[in-house]
Amino acid sequence: MESTLADHLHRATWLNNPGDHLESRYERMGEMKDLEEALRYLYDAWDCTNSVPFTRVRAAARCLKILATQHKLDAGINLGRAVLELLPTVHTRLPSRNDQQFVMSTFAGVASDLCGFFLASSRPNEALEYLEQGRGVIISQLLDRRTNLSDLIADHPALARQYECLVNEVNTPLRQTTHDAAEVQATKQRREAAAELDACIRTIRGIPHHRRFLLGQTIAEMQECAGESNVVVVVNITEFRSDAILVSRNAIKTVLLSQLSASDTRAWLSKRWTAKKRSEQNTKNKEFLGYLSWLWQACVKQILDEIFKQNRPTQDLPRVWWIGTGLASSMPFHAAGLHMRGSTENAYSRVISSYTPSIKALAHARNWARGTEGSRAAHGSLLITTMPTTPRAYSEKDAPKDLPGVIKEKDEIIKVLHYHDRS
């Protein structure tokens, strides 16, 4: 490392390695000196502006974890914000699905940790704004980068092409060479491309109707999206704290979820709920009920208590839009509760639950629905699929139980539809 030039194209990759090893040694031995040295290596990797962006992001993500353990909030906020500014320039056109998932989980971890730093600093509005910005980048990466460029492509196609070409250029790994002149030239080209990309983004944001390019919604726009009586709930779990952010038309509230630890969450999510044998099914069901009970006590009950504290109960159940980030992204908030006979200590007795990947995605869906409302009323259709009897597999001794209730459900839905057609 000492013999490597500061602007070497592969310096960030090489700095990541000792950083990771020193952090692992700290976890085994507990020597604070190792943690400080790991942080120095990883910070240096982040500062390698000539390296491939994701290599820098990976180093910064490890830095944020260390800064969280040291409770260095200001340093974590400054680094996290810088990383989120870089994320739109990172593409994930990787051949392996596992590689893509690793990149996405790294992005998600950065956004969640930055949210946690802001909340620990009592800055909920910024926590929500940056979390949404990060999730917007992640969603656009998963679907297709062009979805985030559609408006720009329509208005300024040449500028959109320039942006995409520059993103590709700064993300292309360069082969190591022993030719000094070629190395110097490649380094110069990478530096120039990165500068041009920054200038291109500034140009785009200077155009009317594109000032929020890659930045996500404002707080006011997110609150408007919540609607009159709805609440958007963002559940954020990190290694050092877990919180819920409640977004309503009138306020942004936070709930500290001190019982919702990352370690407990991982333990529950690592369980396999599907029984390999029919004799195991009852045990698996009891375990899953335990999971739903834990989720209720550690998370959902506290959130709903806060919602009902803010809003007077009405005859209709309030609507809650759930957004889980990081570890919370696959949690069944709608099913959380104590599911004994006659119990109302559960989510579906208190609210109508829906899910959305981000607040911006919810706004987009609503705008689309409003725009197509007339045509859907005239030409709408509904597909109902029922399966009252499950065919028996060759390996099973007993056929699964029938579900005659689905036929009744189908009939009730059709009755409601016919009623609305007449009215």
N, C-alpha and C positions, 0 to 999 in steps of 0.2 A: 504493500500500500504506500509506503514511503517513497518508493521509486516511481509511482504512477502520477502523471500530470493531473492537475486539478480539473482540467476540462476534457479528460479522456472519456470517450464515448461509453466505455464499460465500467467506469469507476463506481457508479451506483450499485451495480450488480455485485461487485467485489466487496463493497462496504457492507452490503446487507448480510453477507455470510458471517463475519465476526460478530456483528450485532446480534444475530440470531443465536449464535453459540454462547456468547456471554450472557444473554438473557436466560438461556436454558441452564447455564451453570449457576446463575443467581437463584433460580427456582429450586435447584438441588441443594445448594450450599448456603444460601441466605446471605452471601457477602454483598453488602451495599455497593462496594467498589465496582463489582461486576455490572451491576445495574446502571450505575452512572456511566461506565465505559461503553456499555451497550447503547445507551441513549446518545452518546457522542457519535458513535459510528453511524447510527441510524439517521441522526440529524444531518450528518455530512452527506449521507446517501441522498436524502431529500434535497439537499442544496445543489446536487449535480444537475444543473439545468440542461446539459447536453444529452443526458441519458434518456432512454425510452420512458415516457411518462408513467406507465404502470409500475415500473421498477421503483420510481420515486414515491408513488402513492403507497406501495406496499411498505416501504421503509417508514413513511409517515404514519401509517396505520399502527405499526408496532410502537412508534414513539408515543402516540396518543394513549395506548394501553399503559405504558410506563408512567406517563405524566398523570394518569388517573390514579395509579397506586400512590404516587407522591403528592396527590391533591394540589397539583400546580395548575389552577384553573385558568389563569390568564394565558399561560404558555400554551395550554391545550386549545383554548379558543382561537388564539392567533394562528396556530398551525392548522387546526381544523378548517378554518375559513379559507386559508390559502389552498388547502387540498381540494375543497369543493370548487374553488375557482378553476382548478386544473382538470377536474373530472370530465367536463365536456370535451376536452381535447384527447381523451383516451378512448380508443376504439377496442372492441373485443372480437374482432373477426378471427377467432382462433379455431383451429381444426377440431380440437377436443371439446366435448360438452363439459367434461370435468374442469378443464381450464377456464371455460367461460363461467362456470358456477363459482370457481375460486375467485375470479375477478369481481363478480357481482357481490359475493359475500364480503370481500374486502371493502368495496364501495359502501355497502350497507353498514358495515362496522364503523367506518369513518363518520357517516351521517349520524348514526345513533350515539356515538361517543361525543360528538360535538354538541348534540342536543343535550346530553347529560351534563356537559360542562356549563352550558348556558343556564340550565335549570338549577344547578348547584350554585350559580352566581345570581340567582333570582332574576333571570332575564327570559321569561317565558315566551315573549313575542319573537325574539330572535331565535330561540330554540325551535319554535314551530316553523319559522320562515326558512331557516337553513335545512331543517329536516325535510321539509317539502321540496326544497331545491334539490337536495341530494337524491331523494326518491324519484323525482321527475327525471333526473339523469339516468338513474338505474332502469326505470321503466322504458325509457326511450332506447337504451342500449339493448335491453332484452327483446324488444319488439323489432325495432329497426331504426337506425339513426335518422333515416329520412323522415320519420313521423315528426321529429322535432324540427325539421327544416321545411315542412310542407308550405307554410305561409311565405317563408323567405324564397323558396323555389318559385312560387307563383308570382311574387312581386319583383324579385331581383335574381333571376336564375344564374347570371354570371357570377354574382357575389356568392351565391350558395355553392356553386362549383368550386370557386376559389377556396372557400372555407373547407370543403370536403377534401380537396387536394392537399391542403396544408396539414390537415389532421392526419391524413395518411402518411405524409412525409415525415412528420415528427414521431410517428409511432412505428416506423419501419426499422427493425433491428438491422444494424450494420455489421458486416463480417469484420472480424479483427484482421488487421493486416500488418505486416512487418515493414511495409514501405512507408517511411516517415512522411513523405510528401502527400501520399494518398490519405494518410491518417489526418494530417493537418487540414487537407481540403474537405474531408468528410465532416470533421468537427466544425469547420467554418460554415458549411452548408446547413448542418443541423441547427446551429445557433441562429443563422439568418432565417430559417424556416420558422423557428419558434417565435422570433421577433415579428415576422410577418403575420403569423397566426394571431398573436396578441393585437396587432394593429387591425387585422381583419375583423375581429370580434368587436373592437371599439367602434369601427366604422358601421357595423351592423346595428349596434346599440344607439348609434347617433341618428338612425333613420326613424321617422315617425311610424308608430305601430309596431316597431321592433325593439323598443327600448328595454324590454324585459327578456330579450333573447337569452335563453338558457338559464334564466334567473328564477323562474317560478312565479307564483302569485304573491301579491302583497297581503298583509294581514287583513286589510279591509275586504279584499276580494274573497279571502277564505271565510271570513265571517259572513259575508253575503251568501256564500254557497251553503252555509249551514241551514238557511231558511228560517221561517218564522218560529217554529216550535221544535225543530230538529237539533240534535247535538252530534257533532263529529268528535269521536274519541280516538286519540292516538295513544297507543300503549308502547312505551319505549323501554327496553330492557338492556342494561349494560352491566359490565363487571362490577362497577362501583356504585350504581344506584339504578332504581327503576321508578318510572313515573307514568302518569296518564295526563295528557293535555286535553282539556274539554273546550271545544270551539263551538260557541253559540253566536247568534246574531248580536247579542249585547255584550259579550265578555269572553275573555280567554282565561280559563282557570286551570290550575294544576293540582294533582293529587299525588303525594309521595307514596309509593307502594313499597313500604319497607319490608314486607314479608315476601315479596316477589323477587327472589334472588336468581341470578343467572345460573348458579350451580343447581338449584332445585328445578329450575325450568329445563335444563339439559337432561337431568335425571328422568323427568317425566316424558320428555320428547323422545328419549332414546328407547323407551319401552315399545315392545311389539304387541299390538292389541288383537291381532288376528290369531285365532287358535288353530293349531295344526290338526288337532283332533277334536271331535265333537265333545268329548269328555272334559276338555279344557275350557270350553266356551263360558261356563258359569263363572269360573275363576277369573277369566279375562274381563268379563262384564263387571264383576265387582271391583277389579283393579281400575277399570275405566271410570266407574262411578266415583272412586276415590280421587282420581285425577280431576274430574269435574267439580268435586267438593273442594279440593285444594284451590283450584282456579277461582272458585266463587269467594272463598275466604280471603285469599291472598291478593285478589285483584278486583273482580267484577263487582262484588258487594260494595266495596268502598267507593267505586266510581258511581254506581247507581244511587247510593246514599247522597253523594254530592250533587248529582243531577236533580234529585227530588228536593234537595235543600234549596236549590236555586229556583226551581219551577213549581208552581202550585199544581197539585195533581188535578187532572181533568178526567172526564168520562173516558176519553180515548187514551190508549197507551202512547207514550212519546216514542218517536222514532230515533234510534241511535245508529249512526254509521260508524263501524269499527274499522280502525287501521292498526294493524300490528306491524311493528318494525323489528328487524333483526330476528332474535329468537322468538319474538311474539307473533311473527308473521303467519304461523300455521295454527295458532291457538283458537279453539272453538268457544269464543266468548259468549255466543248466543245460547250455548247449551250448558254453561256453567251453573252450578246450583247444588242444593241438597235435594236429591230426588227420591224422597220417601213419599208414600201415599198421602195425598192431601197437602203436601208442602207447597208453599208459594215462595220459598226462599230460593228462587232461581231466576235467571235472566228473562226467560220467556213469559213469566207471570207479571213482569214489571215493564218491559219495553218491547218494541218491535225492532228486531236487529237486522241490519244489512251490513254488507262489507263493500269497501272500495279500496283500491290500491293506493290512491292518493286523493287529496282534496281537489287537485286540478282535474284528475280523471272524472271525479264526480261532477264537477262543473261542466266538463265537456259532454258527459252523458246527458245531463239535464238540458243543455243547449240543443243537443241533437234531438232530444225528445220533443222539445217545444217546436223545433223546426219541422218535425214530421208528424205532429199531432193530427193534423187534418187528414193527411193521406192514410195514416194508420187507422183512423176511425172509419174511413171509407173502405179500405182494402185489407184490414188487419186479419190475422189468422192466429190460431193457437194450436200447438201440438201437445196432446196429452197421451202419455205412454203408461199403460198399466201392465202389471205382471202379477196377477193373483196366484199363479202357480209356478214354482221354480222347478225346472226339469232336474231329475236326479242324475248326479254324476256316476260314472261307472264304479268309482272307488268308494262310493258311499253306500252304507248298509240301509240307512233310513233317508227318505226324501226330506228336504227342508219343509217347514210348516207352510201351509197356504196363507195368503194374505187377502181374504175376501173383502177387507175394508177398502182396498184401493178402488174397487168398482163403485162403492158408495161415494167415495171421494170424487171420482170422475163425474158421477151423476150430479152431485151437489155443485160442482164447478160449472157444469153445462147449464144448470138451472139459473145460476147467478148471471151467466153470460146472456141467456135468453131474456132475463129480466132487464138487463141494461140495454139490450137491443130494442126492446119495446119502449123503454123510457127515453 
